[in-house]
Amino acid sequence: MDDPATLFEAAIAFEKRAVQFFGSCVADAPAGSVERQLYRELAAEVTEHVAILETELRRWVEGKEGLVA
């Protein structure tokens, strides 16, 4: 992967898979459990990663500097 856009797209795809994985873990964990809360937090964090990567990709395509240094 020598192309930055391809790297962004791959990273976004991997993070989206992680969101799905942690979401399914939430559904499988017992209600009110520590595990369920942890999986929710992980899913939320990875969801933020997706948003950041999508923003950075959009800015890169537009020729703008990235927001994250």
N, CA, C and O atoms as CSV, one atom per row, in Angstrom:
chain,resi,resn,atom,element,x,y,z
A,1,MET,N,N,0.835,-1.175,0.000
A,1,MET,CA,C,0.000,0.000,0.000
A,1,MET,C,C,0.882,1.240,0.000
A,1,MET,O,O,1.285,1.726,1.057
A,2,ASP,N,N,1.171,1.734,-1.162
A,2,ASP,CA,C,2.004,2.922,-1.272
A,2,ASP,C,C,1.192,4.204,-1.368
A,2,ASP,O,O,1.738,5.302,-1.264
A,3,ASP,N,N,-0.098,4.064,-1.564
A,3,ASP,CA,C,-0.978,5.202,-1.776
A,3,ASP,C,C,-1.632,5.612,-0.449
A,3,ASP,O,O,-2.281,4.780,0.185
A,4,PRO,N,N,-1.479,6.864,-0.014
A,4,PRO,CA,C,-2.079,7.298,1.249
A,4,PRO,C,C,-3.593,7.081,1.305
A,4,PRO,O,O,-4.124,6.713,2.353
A,5,ALA,N,N,-4.285,7.304,0.199
A,5,ALA,CA,C,-5.741,7.106,0.214
A,5,ALA,C,C,-6.084,5.651,0.512
A,5,ALA,O,O,-7.027,5.372,1.253
A,6,THR,N,N,-5.325,4.730,-0.058
A,6,THR,CA,C,-5.561,3.307,0.199
A,6,THR,C,C,-5.296,2.973,1.654
A,6,THR,O,O,-6.025,2.182,2.252
A,7,LEU,N,N,-4.266,3.563,2.226
A,7,LEU,CA,C,-3.975,3.346,3.644
A,7,LEU,C,C,-5.097,3.870,4.531
A,7,LEU,O,O,-5.518,3.201,5.475
A,8,PHE,N,N,-5.579,5.076,4.220
A,8,PHE,CA,C,-6.716,5.626,4.967
A,8,PHE,C,C,-7.920,4.704,4.862
A,8,PHE,O,O,-8.548,4.381,5.871
A,9,GLU,N,N,-8.241,4.280,3.654
A,9,GLU,CA,C,-9.417,3.437,3.444
A,9,GLU,C,C,-9.285,2.100,4.155
A,9,GLU,O,O,-10.259,1.595,4.712
A,10,ALA,N,N,-8.084,1.520,4.141
A,10,ALA,CA,C,-7.868,0.260,4.855
A,10,ALA,C,C,-8.032,0.464,6.357
A,10,ALA,O,O,-8.680,-0.338,7.029
A,11,ALA,N,N,-7.446,1.533,6.878
A,11,ALA,CA,C,-7.560,1.815,8.314
A,11,ALA,C,C,-9.017,2.031,8.716
A,11,ALA,O,O,-9.455,1.552,9.762
A,12,ILE,N,N,-9.754,2.744,7.893
A,12,ILE,CA,C,-11.179,2.979,8.170
A,12,ILE,C,C,-11.936,1.657,8.161
A,12,ILE,O,O,-12.766,1.415,9.038
A,13,ALA,N,N,-11.664,0.807,7.191
A,13,ALA,CA,C,-12.340,-0.492,7.100
A,13,ALA,C,C,-12.033,-1.350,8.333
A,13,ALA,O,O,-12.930,-1.985,8.888
A,14,PHE,N,N,-10.760,-1.366,8.761
A,14,PHE,CA,C,-10.392,-2.151,9.943
A,14,PHE,C,C,-11.086,-1.612,11.189
A,14,PHE,O,O,-11.569,-2.386,12.015
A,15,GLU,N,N,-11.135,-0.316,11.326
A,15,GLU,CA,C,-11.782,0.283,12.498
A,15,GLU,C,C,-13.292,0.008,12.491
A,15,GLU,O,O,-13.886,-0.227,13.543
A,16,LYS,N,N,-13.906,0.039,11.311
A,16,LYS,CA,C,-15.341,-0.274,11.230
A,16,LYS,C,C,-15.600,-1.719,11.620
A,16,LYS,O,O,-16.609,-2.023,12.256
A,17,ARG,N,N,-14.690,-2.615,11.241
A,17,ARG,CA,C,-14.824,-4.019,11.658
A,17,ARG,C,C,-14.709,-4.128,13.177
A,17,ARG,O,O,-15.419,-4.917,13.800
A,18,ALA,N,N,-13.827,-3.349,13.761
A,18,ALA,CA,C,-13.677,-3.366,15.217
A,18,ALA,C,C,-14.948,-2.864,15.901
A,18,ALA,O,O,-15.352,-3.400,16.933
A,19,VAL,N,N,-15.572,-1.845,15.334
A,19,VAL,CA,C,-16.845,-1.344,15.883
A,19,VAL,C,C,-17.874,-2.466,15.882
A,19,VAL,O,O,-18.564,-2.681,16.879
A,20,GLN,N,N,-17.976,-3.176,14.775
A,20,GLN,CA,C,-18.934,-4.288,14.682
A,20,GLN,C,C,-18.604,-5.382,15.703
A,20,GLN,O,O,-19.494,-5.918,16.363
A,21,PHE,N,N,-17.309,-5.705,15.820
A,21,PHE,CA,C,-16.896,-6.741,16.765
A,21,PHE,C,C,-17.281,-6.366,18.192
A,21,PHE,O,O,-17.914,-7.155,18.892
A,22,PHE,N,N,-16.899,-5.161,18.626
A,22,PHE,CA,C,-17.204,-4.758,19.990
A,22,PHE,C,C,-18.710,-4.613,20.202
A,22,PHE,O,O,-19.212,-4.867,21.297
A,23,GLY,N,N,-19.427,-4.208,19.162
A,23,GLY,CA,C,-20.888,-4.150,19.265
A,23,GLY,C,C,-21.498,-5.516,19.509
A,23,GLY,O,O,-22.429,-5.655,20.302
A,24,SER,N,N,-20.974,-6.526,18.827
A,24,SER,CA,C,-21.493,-7.884,19.044
A,24,SER,C,C,-21.111,-8.386,20.429
A,24,SER,O,O,-21.866,-9.140,21.044
A,25,CYS,N,N,-19.945,-7.975,20.927
A,25,CYS,CA,C,-19.543,-8.355,22.277
A,25,CYS,C,C,-20.468,-7.734,23.313
A,25,CYS,O,O,-20.799,-8.366,24.317
A,26,VAL,N,N,-20.885,-6.496,23.070
A,26,VAL,CA,C,-21.841,-5.843,23.972
A,26,VAL,C,C,-23.119,-6.665,24.036
A,26,VAL,O,O,-23.652,-6.912,25.117
A,27,ALA,N,N,-23.606,-7.084,22.880
A,27,ALA,CA,C,-24.854,-7.845,22.823
A,27,ALA,C,C,-24.731,-9.183,23.547
A,27,ALA,O,O,-25.708,-9.678,24.109
A,28,ASP,N,N,-23.535,-9.766,23.534
A,28,ASP,CA,C,-23.330,-11.079,24.150
A,28,ASP,C,C,-22.996,-11.018,25.638
A,28,ASP,O,O,-23.147,-12.016,26.343
A,29,ALA,N,N,-22.548,-9.874,26.119
A,29,ALA,CA,C,-22.163,-9.756,27.525
A,29,ALA,C,C,-23.403,-9.617,28.408
A,29,ALA,O,O,-24.413,-9.050,27.989
A,30,PRO,N,N,-23.319,-10.129,29.609
A,30,PRO,CA,C,-24.463,-10.021,30.522
A,30,PRO,C,C,-24.817,-8.568,30.830
A,30,PRO,O,O,-23.936,-7.725,31.000
A,31,ALA,N,N,-26.094,-8.293,30.897
A,31,ALA,CA,C,-26.570,-6.948,31.208
A,31,ALA,C,C,-25.995,-6.503,32.547
A,31,ALA,O,O,-25.998,-7.258,33.520
A,32,GLY,N,N,-25.502,-5.266,32.585
A,32,GLY,CA,C,-24.984,-4.698,33.817
A,32,GLY,C,C,-23.581,-5.150,34.197
A,32,GLY,O,O,-23.060,-4.749,35.238
A,33,SER,N,N,-22.966,-5.981,33.361
A,33,SER,CA,C,-21.638,-6.501,33.695
A,33,SER,C,C,-20.540,-5.494,33.365
A,33,SER,O,O,-20.724,-4.585,32.554
A,34,VAL,N,N,-19.403,-5.682,34.014
A,34,VAL,CA,C,-18.231,-4.861,33.742
A,34,VAL,C,C,-17.798,-5.066,32.292
A,34,VAL,O,O,-17.397,-4.120,31.614
A,35,GLU,N,N,-17.882,-6.313,31.826
A,35,GLU,CA,C,-17.496,-6.620,30.447
A,35,GLU,C,C,-18.341,-5.842,29.449
A,35,GLU,O,O,-17.826,-5.305,28.469
A,36,ARG,N,N,-19.620,-5.788,29.703
A,36,ARG,CA,C,-20.516,-5.069,28.791
A,36,ARG,C,C,-20.144,-3.590,28.728
A,36,ARG,O,O,-20.108,-3.000,27.648
A,37,GLN,N,N,-19.871,-3.004,29.873
A,37,GLN,CA,C,-19.491,-1.593,29.911
A,37,GLN,C,C,-18.172,-1.368,29.173
A,37,GLN,O,O,-18.030,-0.399,28.427
A,38,LEU,N,N,-17.212,-2.263,29.385
A,38,LEU,CA,C,-15.925,-2.154,28.705
A,38,LEU,C,C,-16.102,-2.241,27.195
A,38,LEU,O,O,-15.521,-1.442,26.460
A,39,TYR,N,N,-16.892,-3.195,26.725
A,39,TYR,CA,C,-17.129,-3.323,25.282
A,39,TYR,C,C,-17.829,-2.090,24.719
A,39,TYR,O,O,-17.540,-1.672,23.598
A,40,ARG,N,N,-18.742,-1.510,25.484
A,40,ARG,CA,C,-19.392,-0.261,25.041
A,40,ARG,C,C,-18.365,0.858,24.885
A,40,ARG,O,O,-18.371,1.590,23.895
A,41,GLU,N,N,-17.491,0.976,25.870
A,41,GLU,CA,C,-16.467,2.015,25.816
A,41,GLU,C,C,-15.508,1.793,24.652
A,41,GLU,O,O,-15.127,2.743,23.968
A,42,LEU,N,N,-15.121,0.544,24.429
A,42,LEU,CA,C,-14.233,0.243,23.306
A,42,LEU,C,C,-14.916,0.551,21.977
A,42,LEU,O,O,-14.294,1.113,21.075
A,43,ALA,N,N,-16.185,0.187,21.851
A,43,ALA,CA,C,-16.925,0.476,20.621
A,43,ALA,C,C,-17.010,1.983,20.390
A,43,ALA,O,O,-16.859,2.450,19.261
A,44,ALA,N,N,-17.250,2.735,21.448
A,44,ALA,CA,C,-17.338,4.196,21.315
A,44,ALA,C,C,-15.996,4.785,20.905
A,44,ALA,O,O,-15.938,5.685,20.066
A,45,GLU,N,N,-14.913,4.278,21.497
A,45,GLU,CA,C,-13.588,4.791,21.167
A,45,GLU,C,C,-13.236,4.504,19.704
A,45,GLU,O,O,-12.704,5.365,19.004
A,46,VAL,N,N,-13.534,3.302,19.261
A,46,VAL,CA,C,-13.215,2.941,17.882
A,46,VAL,C,C,-14.113,3.705,16.911
A,46,VAL,O,O,-13.680,4.043,15.810
A,47,THR,N,N,-15.344,3.978,17.300
A,47,THR,CA,C,-16.230,4.796,16.477
A,47,THR,C,C,-15.631,6.190,16.285
A,47,THR,O,O,-15.712,6.761,15.197
A,48,GLU,N,N,-15.033,6.730,17.341
A,48,GLU,CA,C,-14.341,8.025,17.234
A,48,GLU,C,C,-13.158,7.931,16.268
A,48,GLU,O,O,-12.900,8.860,15.503
A,49,HIS,N,N,-12.446,6.809,16.310
A,49,HIS,CA,C,-11.321,6.619,15.386
A,49,HIS,C,C,-11.800,6.670,13.936
A,49,HIS,O,O,-11.153,7.276,13.082
A,50,VAL,N,N,-12.936,6.031,13.668
A,50,VAL,CA,C,-13.497,6.047,12.316
A,50,VAL,C,C,-13.769,7.482,11.889
A,50,VAL,O,O,-13.407,7.884,10.783
A,51,ALA,N,N,-14.399,8.246,12.756
A,51,ALA,CA,C,-14.724,9.633,12.423
A,51,ALA,C,C,-13.465,10.455,12.164
A,51,ALA,O,O,-13.419,11.252,11.226
A,52,ILE,N,N,-12.451,10.259,12.992
A,52,ILE,CA,C,-11.199,10.996,12.812
A,52,ILE,C,C,-10.542,10.621,11.489
A,52,ILE,O,O,-10.126,11.493,10.727
A,53,LEU,N,N,-10.451,9.331,11.221
A,53,LEU,CA,C,-9.830,8.882,9.972
A,53,LEU,C,C,-10.601,9.370,8.749
A,53,LEU,O,O,-9.995,9.774,7.756
A,54,GLU,N,N,-11.922,9.335,8.812
A,54,GLU,CA,C,-12.717,9.823,7.678
A,54,GLU,C,C,-12.501,11.316,7.459
A,54,GLU,O,O,-12.416,11.776,6.321
A,55,THR,N,N,-12.414,12.069,8.547
A,55,THR,CA,C,-12.142,13.507,8.439
A,55,THR,C,C,-10.766,13.754,7.849
A,55,THR,O,O,-10.602,14.589,6.960
A,56,GLU,N,N,-9.776,13.023,8.348
A,56,GLU,CA,C,-8.414,13.200,7.842
A,56,GLU,C,C,-8.311,12.807,6.366
A,56,GLU,O,O,-7.610,13.472,5.603
A,57,LEU,N,N,-8.992,11.751,5.958
A,57,LEU,CA,C,-8.994,11.351,4.548
A,57,LEU,C,C,-9.620,12.447,3.690
A,57,LEU,O,O,-9.083,12.817,2.645
A,58,ARG,N,N,-10.751,12.956,4.141
A,58,ARG,CA,C,-11.435,14.018,3.392
A,58,ARG,C,C,-10.522,15.243,3.248
A,58,ARG,O,O,-10.428,15.828,2.169
A,59,ARG,N,N,-9.861,15.618,4.326
A,59,ARG,CA,C,-8.956,16.769,4.271
A,59,ARG,C,C,-7.781,16.488,3.347
A,59,ARG,O,O,-7.363,17.374,2.602
A,60,TRP,N,N,-7.237,15.268,3.379
A,60,TRP,CA,C,-6.118,14.911,2.508
A,60,TRP,C,C,-6.536,14.987,1.042
A,60,TRP,O,O,-5.796,15.508,0.207
A,61,VAL,N,N,-7.720,14.468,0.735
A,61,VAL,CA,C,-8.227,14.508,-0.647
A,61,VAL,C,C,-8.389,15.955,-1.107
A,61,VAL,O,O,-8.136,16.272,-2.269
A,62,GLU,N,N,-8.809,16.831,-0.195
A,62,GLU,CA,C,-9.001,18.245,-0.520
A,62,GLU,C,C,-7.688,19.026,-0.522
A,62,GLU,O,O,-7.683,20.220,-0.819
A,63,GLY,N,N,-6.577,18.368,-0.195
A,63,GLY,CA,C,-5.278,19.031,-0.182
A,63,GLY,C,C,-5.021,19.882,1.041
A,63,GLY,O,O,-4.135,20.737,1.038
A,64,LYS,N,N,-5.804,19.648,2.098
A,64,LYS,CA,C,-5.640,20.418,3.333
A,64,LYS,C,C,-4.733,19.664,4.288
A,64,LYS,O,O,-4.548,18.453,4.161
A,65,GLU,N,N,-4.161,20.396,5.258
A,65,GLU,CA,C,-3.362,19.777,6.283
A,65,GLU,C,C,-4.264,18.969,7.206
A,65,GLU,O,O,-5.451,19.257,7.357
A,66,GLY,N,N,-3.671,17.957,7.814
A,66,GLY,CA,C,-4.419,17.140,8.763
A,66,GLY,C,C,-4.677,17.882,10.057
A,66,GLY,O,O,-3.954,18.815,10.408
A,67,LEU,N,N,-5.707,17.463,10.759
A,67,LEU,CA,C,-6.038,18.069,12.048
A,67,LEU,C,C,-5.261,17.425,13.177
A,67,LEU,O,O,-4.992,18.058,14.198
A,68,VAL,N,N,-4.900,16.162,12.993
A,68,VAL,CA,C,-4.178,15.414,14.028
A,68,VAL,C,C,-2.702,15.400,13.659
A,68,VAL,O,O,-2.323,15.013,12.554
A,69,ALA,N,N,-1.892,15.823,14.590
A,69,ALA,CA,C,-0.450,15.848,14.332
A,69,ALA,C,C,0.226,14.616,14.859
A,69,ALA,O,O,1.442,14.474,14.727
